Amino acid sequence: MLNEDKAFEQKIKGQMTNGTCPCQMTDLNPQKTSLHTVTCRVCGKTFKTNSQDDICFSCKKKS
């Protein structure tokens, strides 16, 4: 049992690189977002939206 524990520890230490876990060393590709920056044609406010609107939420609410 003691040999199994030491073997397990050696296996884990072999997988560790510079103090980081191998599960955290994956290449994370940035996810593409559907949000785009738009300037409101009524008030000029810049906002992010996923719709094709060019009027901000405040100006939509007023009309």
Stockholm file with secondary structure:
# STOCKHOLM 1.0

chainA/1-63         MLNEDKAFEQKIKGQMTNGTCPCQMTDLNPQKTSLHTVTCRVCGKTFKTNSQDDICFSCKKKS
#=GR chainA/1-63 SS CHHHHHHHHHHHHHHCBTTBCGGGCSCCCCCCCSCEEEECTTTCCEEEESSSCCSCHHHHHHC
#=GC SS_cons        CHHHHHHHHHHHHHHCBTTBCGGGCSCCCCCCCSCEEEECTTTCCEEEESSSCCSCHHHHHHC
//
